[in-house]
Amino acid sequence: MTDPTTLLTMSGAALIGLCVLAWAALSGWRGWLELERMKFERRGGAPVEPAASPSPAARIELADLKERVRKLEAIAAGVDL
């Protein structure tokens, strides 16, 4: 395994493999960016604006969920309520 030809062949194959992986990753990244650009253009290029005011039912549900999260965090921390 200390033969210079073998070492050169193995290192060349590893370098070629690394280049192929880098090319595939770059190609995937470019494809993902193109997909995101198409999504952005499809929705008009304008940022999505949040609703003006949530309904009272949504506020109650949000408050209930926050209370549940607070209780779960207290249980995880070992605090008795």
DRENLOVO-254172 format. One line per 5 residues: their letters; for each residue x, y, z of N, C-alpha, C. Coordinates in Angstrom, 3 decimals. Layout:
BEGIN
a) X/Y/Z/X/Y/Z/X/Y/Z  ...
This chain:
BEGIN
mtdpt) 0.825/-1.197/0.000/0.000/0.000/0.000/0.870/1.262/0.000  2.171/1.088/0.116/3.049/2.257/0.113/3.603/2.542/-1.278  3.129/1.822/-2.249/3.563/2.040/-3.630/3.114/3.432/-4.085  3.999/4.255/-4.631/3.626/5.609/-5.041/2.516/5.640/-6.086  2.492/4.673/-6.966/1.449/4.636/-7.993/0.078/4.405/-7.358
tlltm) 0.032/3.521/-6.391/-1.229/3.226/-5.698/-1.716/4.445/-4.927  -0.786/5.097/-4.224/-1.160/6.289/-3.466/-1.647/7.401/-4.387  -0.985/7.581/-5.505/-1.384/8.610/-6.465/-2.749/8.293/-7.056  -2.994/7.029/-7.374/-4.280/6.616/-7.925/-5.407/6.817/-6.913  -5.158/6.417/-5.677/-6.182/6.566/-4.632/-6.487/8.034/-4.355
sgaal) -5.458/8.854/-4.278/-5.698/10.270/-4.001/-6.388/10.946/-5.190  -6.048/10.547/-6.408/-6.718/11.102/-7.586/-8.187/10.715/-7.621  -8.470/9.455/-7.294/-9.866/8.998/-7.269/-10.653/9.734/-6.177  -10.024/9.945/-5.022/-10.694/10.672/-3.943/-10.966/12.116/-4.353  -10.023/12.729/-5.040/-10.207/14.108/-5.488/-11.320/14.207/-6.523
iglcv) -11.357/13.271/-7.446/-12.424/13.265/-8.452/-13.782/13.042/-7.774  -13.839/12.132/-6.804/-15.079/11.892/-6.075/-15.544/13.128/-5.324  -14.609/13.832/-4.719/-14.950/15.058/-4.004/-15.483/16.121/-4.955  -14.881/16.214/-6.133/-15.355/17.184/-7.129/-16.760/16.842/-7.609  -17.040/15.562/-7.802/-18.379/15.137/-8.230/-19.405/15.469/-7.154
lawaa) -19.078/15.211/-5.899/-20.001/15.541/-4.805/-20.237/17.041/-4.701  -19.185/17.832/-4.853/-19.339/19.284/-4.791/-20.198/19.788/-5.943  -19.999/19.219/-7.131/-20.803/19.616/-8.290/-22.274/19.273/-8.071  -22.549/18.083/-7.530/-23.931/17.675/-7.281/-24.584/18.575/-6.232  -23.845/18.901/-5.189/-24.393/19.782/-4.150/-24.673/21.176/-4.712
lsgwr) -23.774/21.689/-5.520/-23.973/23.008/-6.123/-25.163/22.998/-7.074  -25.309/21.932/-7.827/-26.438/21.815/-8.743/-27.759/21.782/-7.966  -27.787/21.039/-6.878/-28.985/20.987/-6.036/-29.298/22.342/-5.423  -28.279/23.046/-4.974/-28.464/24.371/-4.387/-29.048/25.341/-5.406  -28.512/25.305/-6.622/-29.029/26.191/-7.674/-30.474/25.857/-8.013
gwlel) -30.803/24.569/-8.037/-32.181/24.161/-8.297/-33.125/24.639/-7.210  -32.680/24.534/-5.954/-33.512/24.990/-4.839/-33.716/26.504/-4.903  -32.658/27.242/-5.239/-32.795/28.693/-5.365/-33.759/29.061/-6.487  -33.687/28.334/-7.592/-34.597/28.589/-8.712/-36.043/28.310/-8.292  -36.252/27.227/-7.550/-37.594/26.908/-7.055/-38.120/28.016/-6.146
ermkf) -37.299/28.508/-5.242/-37.722/29.587/-4.347/-38.002/30.872/-5.127  -37.204/31.138/-6.172/-37.439/32.323/-6.988/-38.776/32.218/-7.709  -39.086/31.023/-8.213/-40.366/30.825/-8.891/-41.542/30.983/-7.922  -41.394/30.480/-6.696/-42.445/30.654/-5.690/-42.658/32.132/-5.383  -41.554/32.860/-5.261/-41.625/34.282/-4.948/-42.323/35.052/-6.061
errgg) -41.972/34.726/-7.305/-42.593/35.408/-8.438/-44.072/35.051/-8.561  -44.426/33.810/-8.235/-45.811/33.378/-8.356/-46.727/34.125/-7.385  -46.216/34.414/-6.199/-47.079/35.118/-5.247/-47.040/36.632/-5.440  -46.385/37.089/-6.473/-46.433/38.503/-6.828/-45.232/39.302/-6.395  -44.303/38.716/-5.722/-43.104/39.427/-5.319/-43.291/40.345/-4.131
apvep) -44.509/40.460/-3.650/-44.767/41.326/-2.501/-44.793/40.478/-1.232  -44.299/41.029/-0.142/-44.364/40.270/1.106/-45.811/40.044/1.535  -46.033/38.924/2.148/-47.378/38.595/2.616/-47.653/39.387/3.887  -48.750/40.127/3.891/-49.083/40.946/5.044/-49.923/40.140/6.029  -49.640/40.266/7.321/-50.439/39.548/8.310/-51.837/40.155/8.411
aasps) -52.742/39.393/8.970/-54.114/39.877/9.151/-54.107/41.096/10.078  -55.043/42.001/9.883/-55.090/43.243/10.654/-55.294/42.976/12.142  -56.254/42.141/12.471/-56.531/41.869/13.873/-57.074/40.449/14.004  -56.471/39.640/14.874/-56.977/38.279/15.033/-58.339/38.289/15.726  -59.125/37.289/15.433/-60.453/37.203/16.039/-60.315/36.883/17.524
paari) -61.361/37.185/18.311/-61.298/36.875/19.744/-61.091/35.383/20.007  -61.684/34.528/19.194/-61.504/33.087/19.384/-60.036/32.695/19.174  -59.386/33.317/18.189/-57.981/33.018/17.932/-57.110/33.498/19.081  -57.461/34.646/19.652/-56.701/35.154/20.799/-56.832/34.237/22.002  -58.036/33.731/22.238/-58.262/32.823/23.364/-57.479/31.531/23.152
eladl) -57.515/31.006/21.939/-56.796/29.771/21.641/-55.289/29.971/21.794  -54.786/31.114/21.354/-53.362/31.413/21.490/-52.967/31.522/22.956  -53.801/32.189/23.758/-53.517/32.306/25.186/-53.527/30.931/25.850  -54.464/30.064/25.436/-54.533/28.713/25.983/-53.271/27.928/25.631  -52.817/28.051/24.391/-51.607/27.350/23.988/-50.377/27.858/24.736
kervr) -50.315/29.162/24.958/-49.191/29.721/25.719/-49.194/29.200/27.152  -50.377/29.083/27.736/-50.487/28.564/29.100/-50.050/27.103/29.147  -50.435/26.324/28.158/-50.024/24.915/28.116/-48.509/24.799/27.983  -47.913/25.625/27.136/-46.465/25.602/26.974/-45.791/25.982/28.276  -46.317/26.987/28.961/-45.731/27.400/30.243/-45.781/26.262/31.247
kleai) -46.904/25.546/31.293/-47.030/24.420/32.228/-46.072/23.293/31.855  -45.953/22.999/30.572/-45.037/21.945/30.149/-43.591/22.305/30.452  -43.234/23.571/30.296/-41.876/24.000/30.622/-41.627/23.883/32.111  -42.650/24.189/32.915/-42.508/24.065/34.366/-42.335/22.599/34.765  -43.095/21.718/34.116/-42.955/20.288/34.406/-41.560/19.804/34.008
aagvd) -41.078/20.237/32.854/-39.756/19.839/32.395/-38.664/20.340/33.323  -38.882/21.507/33.928/-37.895/22.076/34.844/-38.014/21.480/36.239  -39.070/20.708/36.481/-39.245/20.079/37.779/-39.893/20.973/38.812  -40.608/21.997/38.389/-41.266/22.937/39.290/-42.708/22.492/39.487  -43.153/22.438/40.735/-44.558/22.099/41.011/-45.396/23.351/40.908
l) -46.521/23.244/40.227/-47.418/24.388/40.087/-48.500/24.356/41.130
